[in-house]
Amino acid sequence: MLRIVLLLVIALAAAARAVKLKSEQTTKDWWERAGFYQVYPRSFKDSDGDGIGDLNGITEKLSYLKDIGMRGFWLSPMYKSPMADFGYDISDFRDIQPEYGTMDDFKKQVAEAKRLGLKLILDFVPNHSSDEHEWFKKSVNREPGYEDYYVWRDGKPNPDDPTMPLPPNNWLSGFRGSAWQWNENRQQFYYHLFTAEQPDLNFRNPKVVQEMKDVLLFWLDLGVDGFRVDSVGCMFEVPADENGDFPDEPLSGATDDTEDFAYLEHIYTIDRPENVKMVYEWRELLEDYQKQHGGDKLILMTESWSSLDIIKPYFRDIKGREGAQMPFNFRMITELIATSTAYEFKNVIDSWMAIVDDDHTPNWVLGNHDRSRVATRMGEHRTDSMTMIQLTLPGISVTYQGDEIGMTDVDISWEETVDPAGCNEGRENYALKSRDPVRTPFQWDDSNQAGFTNGTGTWLPVGPNYRTVNVKVQSTDTKSHLSVFKALMKLREGDTFLYGDWRTVALSEQVFAIVRDLKISDAYITLVNSGNSVQTVDANSLLNHVPKMLYYAIVSGSSAHKAGDTVAANNIVLQAYESFILEVRRSEYIKMRAAVCELWLTDISFGLERGFE
């Protein structure tokens, strides 16, 4: 009887601890454990054979996103546009670019996404419009109400040519040269941070602020689930002085090229505090809309490549006013390279987590349409390792289309280059700035044009490795990048990856570890060897109560192991560039301890029955 009572007490204590641990966790909303997928519409799937991706092509492939474990996707711009910057120059914020489809096509996409349980996030581009937008045309003509929709200024006298004024100051465009463009009709310069075809809207004009809020409401009414805000740090410039003038920006000392954006320190045009306040207003708009219409939480993502101290306030201000749920975390793109050590990996992750308080959720971004692909940037042999790191960290993941199959940058010739960032650099330097190599058509299969189109050509060339790096081939290969990715997304659904403790560990220059631990249940250890030599690890240095044997849960494609194999906890060998996730089955450890306890209780019971003390 005593034995039964004591065993029951031990079992109840363990169960109570489990309930306590779980109940102490904050309830997670749908987006806080979600995987999001970035779709670049022009390059995802072409449905009509013209070599350009479109909305119907995306809708056709939404089931693929569901299959690989995504909860949502965000579309790069599909709005009406002259395509000077491939959709980021918008001529109508409330219409669809004809080569992408129609508004009816978009509505069908929304309906299909909802049927599949996928959330649709739109790219919101508030900083500028196209110079072909109706607003800009009216502003050029100084039509009442539109005079100050954009940032207009008089030029400076030009001693060499009195008929052609000089720009108002030295501000530079991110696409080379002066950020000021002369307009002959208005006889003034307008400011454009990006191309001359993308005039900046004037967010110091309340009418512009309301106009852009109305744009958000328009798309919310059509059923979208949130927005990713493009170039969020660029919307406001420094206020003009009493004479209406803007100050020159100081030299950075980074380059002697007077037309390169890096020539100046952009203290008057980038990362103004007013940008953050604008995001708070948009978050309030989304919250109010949800209260009125019901449904799940509406999401706000923001794009900023700035320092952590600049990004942190986008979460929330010191007064508790909420901003974006997801200020994008680009540090794995900007801070890590192929030669980065485990200590650098740990610093990049831990420094981001230092700005994310307990009320907010971290996010991890490995790639996007503006930067070199992860397989090219880090090396194809590290593709699985980077995916394992991203998908075993707590919070939200963001995947750029094609990274899940290890697509690489494609060499694009000068003659094939269409990106204005590259074209403006000229033949000699175009490859340094062009974003075309990361925007090539998605590789669906090994058929003609990688299954992207049934036409004879594509707007950018298909990658030459498409016959082996594609969804069809990798779907049947258990060692492929896609198989590893899908296994990781499935693993993320478990409680260990929703609750419990986690930490990063640099075990050496080469070996990096992530420990996910629910304490009283199974735990997982991600081990990554980023170097070219064999390394050995003892799991007892990472966790308490480790059973003698651990199980391989997921292994990189280069690994000789397979899921379900076992390894001695005190002698884990990682081959060069190998990575895997080990499952710590504490249930076996607990059973072992319970068996010992039962033997001990049996001895006590036996002694008590015989009157022994």
Beta strands, then each sheet from edge to edge (+ up, - down):
strand 1: 35-39
strand 2: 72-75
strand 3: 79-80
strand 4: 92-96
strand 5: 119-124
strand 6: 152-153
strand 7: 180-183
strand 8: 188-191
strand 9: 226-229
strand 10: 299-302
strand 11: 326-327
strand 12: 363-365
strand 13: 396-400
strand 14: 501-506
strand 15: 511-517
strand 16: 523-529
strand 17: 535-537
strand 18: 549-555
strand 19: 566-568
strand 20: 572-574
strand 21: 579-584
sheet 1: 11+ 10+ 9+ 5+ 2+ 1+ 13+ 12+
sheet 2: 3+ 4-
sheet 3: 6+ 8- 7+
sheet 4: 14+ 15- 16+ 21- 18+ 19-
sheet 5: 17+ 20-
end
